[in-house]
Amino acid sequence: MGQNQPLTILKPMYKMMKRITYLMLLLALPFATFGNDQLNAAFAKGNSEYAKGKYADAVKTYQSILNGGNQSATVYFNLGNAYYKQGDLPSAILYYEKAHKINPGDEDVNFNIQLCNLKTTDKIEAAPDFFLTKWWDGIVLAFSVGTLGWLSILFFLAGSGVLVAYLYSPSVSLKRTSFFTAIGLITVGLITIILAATQVHYFASHKQAIIFSNAVNVKSEPGKGAKNLFVIHEGTKVDVLEDNNNWLRVRLLNGNEGWITIGDVKDI
């Protein structure tokens, strides 16, 4: 009775693991490395142009990759570098931030964002977060969704392997060890899925944009005749809270809010 009970539990669990593995494979595939020679050739061409100092040509080549519907943190990052070399700070920040959305844990991306922010006119300090919120966001954004997807697959596959070992283990003690090890691996796999889903929701619920106008008067209401509250400049990142007839209600890192026109920004 004691040995059959875990077996009864594990059969539906094994089927669930297979379904989750297929799901995570679908989630992770779009984040895989370029899959054909044409894309690889275009990426190599862009890198070569960048290395030769032909930054405008590199921008066109990287943009052609993105225009083909191929999103990649690496392409966004390199495109940001090319814009930075041309002195186009808002565009550099925009594409670094796009790279950050795909791979938020990348140290090079985060460093370049910080470097560019030091060169913007507006030096806005973020309002302090509750330490638990900051801690949780750090965990959620430590890896890309693609990486979390592959990790979940590995943990579920490992759990499946340990389940096989459980089924064929000759001793009770080995069966017990295999059973709890499989449960642990499956649990970690589920945690990675939760983290991936949380990260997707985080970026979906945090609509942000970069200011592209030299100087923008932030209004108290959506209208040209409304009172000016403060001024922000190109390269500043804002949270977009509301859209009202070509006017956006935005919030800065320090918590200040107001209205700007939609033409003053580009969405991340």
C-alpha positions in Angstrom: 0.0 0.0 0.0 2.8 2.4 1.0 4.7 1.8 -2.3 1.6 2.0 -4.6 0.5 5.3 -3.2 3.4 7.4 -4.4 3.1 5.7 -7.8 -0.5 6.7 -8.1 0.5 10.3 -7.3 3.3 10.3 -9.8 1.4 9.2 -12.8 -0.8 12.3 -13.2 2.2 14.4 -12.1 4.3 13.0 -14.9 1.6 13.8 -17.5 1.4 17.4 -16.1 5.2 17.7 -16.4 5.1 16.7 -20.1 2.5 19.4 -20.8 4.4 22.0 -18.9 7.6 21.1 -20.8 5.9 21.5 -24.1 4.5 24.9 -23.0 7.9 26.1 -21.9 9.5 25.0 -25.1 7.1 27.2 -27.0 7.9 30.0 -24.6 11.6 29.7 -24.9 11.9 29.2 -28.7 11.4 32.8 -29.7 14.4 33.8 -27.5 16.7 31.2 -29.1 19.7 32.3 -31.2 19.1 33.3 -34.8 17.9 30.3 -36.7 19.0 30.8 -40.3 22.0 31.8 -42.3 20.4 35.0 -43.7 19.9 36.5 -40.2 23.3 35.4 -39.1 24.8 37.0 -42.2 22.9 40.3 -41.6 24.0 40.3 -37.9 27.6 39.7 -38.9 27.4 42.5 -41.5 26.1 44.9 -38.9 28.9 43.9 -36.5 31.5 44.4 -39.2 30.2 47.9 -40.1 30.2 48.8 -36.4 33.8 47.6 -36.0 34.8 49.7 -39.0 33.2 52.8 -37.5 30.4 52.9 -40.1 27.8 53.4 -37.4 25.0 54.8 -39.7 25.4 51.7 -41.9 25.3 49.4 -38.8 22.1 51.1 -37.7 20.4 50.4 -41.0 21.6 46.7 -40.9 20.4 46.1 -37.4 17.1 47.9 -38.1 16.6 45.6 -41.1 16.9 42.6 -38.8 14.3 44.1 -36.4 12.0 45.1 -39.3 11.9 41.5 -40.3 10.2 40.7 -37.0 13.3 39.2 -35.4 13.5 40.6 -31.8 16.8 40.0 -30.0 18.3 41.5 -26.9 21.7 41.3 -28.7 20.5 43.2 -31.8 18.8 45.9 -29.6 22.0 46.2 -27.6 24.3 46.6 -30.6 21.8 49.0 -32.2 21.9 51.1 -29.0 25.7 51.0 -29.2 25.7 52.3 -32.8 23.3 55.1 -31.9 25.5 56.0 -28.9 28.5 56.2 -31.1 26.6 58.7 -33.3 25.8 60.8 -30.3 22.1 60.0 -30.5 21.5 59.5 -26.8 17.7 59.1 -26.8 17.8 56.4 -29.4 20.7 54.7 -27.6 18.7 54.6 -24.4 15.5 53.5 -26.2 17.2 50.4 -27.6 19.2 49.6 -24.4 15.8 49.6 -22.6 14.3 47.3 -25.3 17.2 45.0 -24.7 16.6 45.2 -21.0 13.0 44.1 -21.4 14.1 40.9 -23.2 17.1 40.2 -20.9 16.8 42.3 -17.7 19.7 40.5 -16.0 22.3 41.4 -18.6 25.1 43.4 -16.8 26.3 45.1 -20.0 22.9 46.3 -20.9 22.2 47.6 -17.4 25.7 49.3 -17.3 25.1 51.1 -20.6 21.7 52.3 -19.4 23.2 53.8 -16.2 26.0 55.3 -18.3 23.6 57.0 -20.7 21.4 58.2 -17.8 24.4 60.1 -16.4 24.6 62.0 -19.6 21.0 63.1 -19.8 20.0 66.6 -18.8 17.5 65.4 -16.1 19.2 63.7 -13.2 16.1 62.1 -11.6 16.5 60.0 -8.5 14.0 57.1 -8.1 11.7 57.2 -5.2 12.8 54.6 -2.6 11.0 51.2 -2.9 9.9 49.0 0.0 12.8 46.6 0.5 10.7 43.5 0.0 9.5 44.9 -3.3 13.0 45.7 -4.4 14.2 42.3 -3.4 11.3 40.5 -5.3 11.9 42.6 -8.4 15.6 41.7 -8.3 14.7 38.0 -8.3 12.0 38.3 -11.0 14.4 40.3 -13.3 17.5 38.3 -12.6 17.1 36.1 -15.8 15.4 36.5 -19.1 12.1 34.8 -19.8 13.9 32.6 -22.4 16.5 31.5 -19.8 13.8 30.8 -17.2 12.0 28.7 -19.9 15.0 26.6 -20.6 15.7 26.2 -16.9 12.2 25.0 -16.2 12.6 22.4 -19.0 15.9 21.2 -17.6 14.4 20.9 -14.1 11.4 19.0 -15.4 13.5 16.7 -17.5 15.8 16.0 -14.6 12.7 15.3 -12.4 11.5 12.9 -15.1 14.8 11.1 -15.1 14.7 10.8 -11.3 11.1 9.4 -11.6 12.4 6.7 -13.8 15.1 6.0 -11.3 12.4 5.8 -8.6 10.3 3.3 -10.6 13.3 1.0 -11.1 15.1 1.4 -7.8 15.7 -1.9 -6.1 15.6 -0.6 -2.5 13.0 1.3 -0.4 15.6 3.9 0.8 16.6 4.6 -2.8 13.0 4.9 -3.8 12.3 7.4 -1.0 15.4 9.5 -2.0 14.4 9.4 -5.6 10.8 10.4 -4.9 11.7 13.5 -2.8 14.4 14.5 -5.2 11.9 14.4 -8.1 9.5 16.5 -6.0 12.2 19.0 -5.3 13.2 19.3 -9.0 9.6 19.6 -10.1 9.0 22.3 -7.5 12.0 24.3 -8.7 10.7 23.9 -12.3 7.4 25.3 -11.2 9.0 28.2 -9.5 10.9 29.2 -12.7 7.6 29.1 -14.6 6.1 31.4 -12.0 9.0 33.8 -12.2 8.8 33.8 -16.0 5.0 34.6 -15.9 5.6 37.3 -13.3 8.3 38.9 -15.4 6.0 38.9 -18.5 3.3 40.5 -16.4 5.7 43.0 -14.9 6.8 44.4 -18.3 3.2 44.2 -19.7 1.9 46.3 -16.7 4.8 48.8 -16.8 4.4 50.7 -20.1 7.4 53.0 -20.4 8.7 55.5 -23.0 11.7 57.7 -23.7 11.4 61.4 -24.3 12.6 62.4 -27.8 11.9 66.1 -27.8 14.7 68.5 -26.6 12.5 70.0 -23.9 9.0 69.1 -22.9 6.6 71.1 -20.7 4.7 68.7 -18.5 1.1 69.9 -18.1 -1.3 69.7 -15.3 -4.1 68.5 -17.7 -4.3 67.2 -21.3 -4.3 70.4 -23.2 -2.0 73.1 -24.6 -3.5 75.7 -22.4 -3.0 73.8 -19.2 -0.6 74.9 -16.5 3.1 73.9 -16.9 4.2 71.8 -14.0 7.9 71.1 -14.8 10.2 70.5 -17.8 11.8 67.3 -18.9 14.4 66.7 -21.6 15.3 64.1 -24.2 16.5 60.8 -23.0 14.4 60.8 -19.8 12.4 57.6 -19.2 8.8 57.9 -18.1 6.1 55.5 -17.0 3.0 55.9 -19.2 -0.1 55.8 -17.0 -2.9 56.9 -19.3 -3.6 57.8 -23.0 -6.2 60.5 -23.7 -6.6 61.8 -27.3 -2.9 62.1 -28.1 -2.0 63.1 -24.6 -0.2 60.8 -22.2 -0.2 61.0 -18.4 3.3 60.1 -17.4 5.1 59.6 -14.1 8.8 60.1 -13.5 11.1 57.9 -11.3 10.7 60.4 -8.5 6.9 60.1 -8.5 6.1 63.4 -10.3 3.2 63.2 -12.7 1.8 65.2 -15.5 0.6 65.3 -19.2 2.7 65.4 -22.4 1.8 64.9 -26.1 2.2 61.5 -27.6 4.6 62.9 -30.2 7.2 63.7 -27.5 8.0 60.1 -26.8 8.8 56.7 -28.3 7.5 53.6 -26.6 10.0 51.1 -25.2 
